[in-house]
Amino acid sequence: MRISELRNRLADYFPDPDTYARDIVHSELGGTTVNGAIEIGMEPDEIWKAVIRHNPSMPAKYRYCLLYTSPSPRDQRGSRM
């Protein structure tokens, strides 16, 4: 997964994804934010898994397959890379 796909997934679920990525500290990410995890070089798919664990009530339609990453609904090009 690319960082752009991670950001698209955040935008699909959260009403203010930029604030979420900047301000919400996740114990699942070692006590940092999504942006902090990106800055230290964590893999975007691992960050997404942590976001899912942090938000257990997230509906299934937002929990994309973690082994096969399908394009986000926001990805109009249909690119997987």
C-alpha positions as CSV (number, residue, x, y, z in Angstrom):
1,M,0.0,0.0,0.0
2,R,1.2,3.5,-0.7
3,I,0.8,6.5,1.6
4,S,-1.7,8.0,-0.9
5,E,-3.9,4.8,-0.5
6,L,-3.7,5.1,3.3
7,R,-4.8,8.7,3.1
8,N,-7.6,7.8,0.8
9,R,-8.8,5.2,3.2
10,L,-8.7,7.6,6.1
11,A,-10.7,10.1,4.0
12,D,-13.3,7.5,3.1
13,Y,-14.1,6.9,6.8
14,F,-13.2,10.0,8.9
15,P,-15.0,13.3,8.4
16,D,-11.8,15.2,9.0
17,P,-9.0,12.8,8.0
18,D,-6.2,15.5,8.3
19,T,-7.0,16.3,11.9
20,Y,-7.3,12.5,12.7
21,A,-3.9,11.8,11.2
22,R,-2.3,14.7,12.9
23,D,-3.9,14.6,16.4
24,I,-5.1,11.2,17.4
25,V,-2.4,9.2,19.2
26,H,-2.5,5.4,18.8
27,S,-1.1,3.0,21.3
28,E,-1.3,0.6,18.4
29,L,1.4,2.7,16.6
30,G,3.6,2.9,19.6
31,G,2.2,6.1,21.0
32,T,2.3,8.2,17.9
33,T,-0.1,9.6,15.4
34,V,-0.7,8.4,11.8
35,N,1.5,11.2,10.5
36,G,4.1,10.4,13.1
37,A,4.1,6.8,12.0
38,I,4.6,7.8,8.4
39,E,7.4,10.2,9.3
40,I,9.3,7.4,11.1
41,G,8.9,5.1,8.1
42,M,6.2,2.6,9.2
43,E,4.6,0.8,6.3
44,P,1.3,2.2,5.3
45,D,-0.5,-1.2,5.5
46,E,0.7,-1.6,9.1
47,I,-0.6,1.9,9.9
48,W,-3.9,1.0,8.4
49,K,-4.1,-2.2,10.4
50,A,-3.5,-0.1,13.6
51,V,-6.2,2.4,12.6
52,I,-8.6,-0.5,12.3
53,R,-7.6,-1.9,15.7
54,H,-8.0,1.6,17.2
55,N,-11.5,1.9,15.8
56,P,-13.1,-1.5,16.4
57,S,-16.6,-0.2,15.5
58,M,-15.5,0.7,12.0
59,P,-18.0,-0.9,9.6
60,A,-16.8,-3.8,7.5
61,K,-17.2,-1.8,4.2
62,Y,-14.2,0.4,5.4
63,R,-12.1,-2.6,6.4
64,Y,-10.5,-3.3,3.0
65,C,-8.7,-6.6,2.6
66,L,-5.3,-6.3,4.1
67,L,-3.6,-9.0,2.0
68,Y,-5.0,-7.9,-1.4
69,T,-5.3,-4.1,-1.5
70,S,-8.2,-3.2,-3.8
71,P,-8.4,0.4,-5.0
72,S,-10.1,2.9,-2.8
73,P,-13.5,4.2,-4.0
74,R,-11.8,7.6,-4.3
75,D,-9.2,6.2,-6.7
76,Q,-10.7,7.0,-10.0
77,R,-7.7,5.6,-12.0
78,G,-8.1,2.1,-10.5
79,S,-4.3,1.9,-10.0
80,R,-3.0,-0.5,-7.4
81,M,0.6,0.8,-7.4
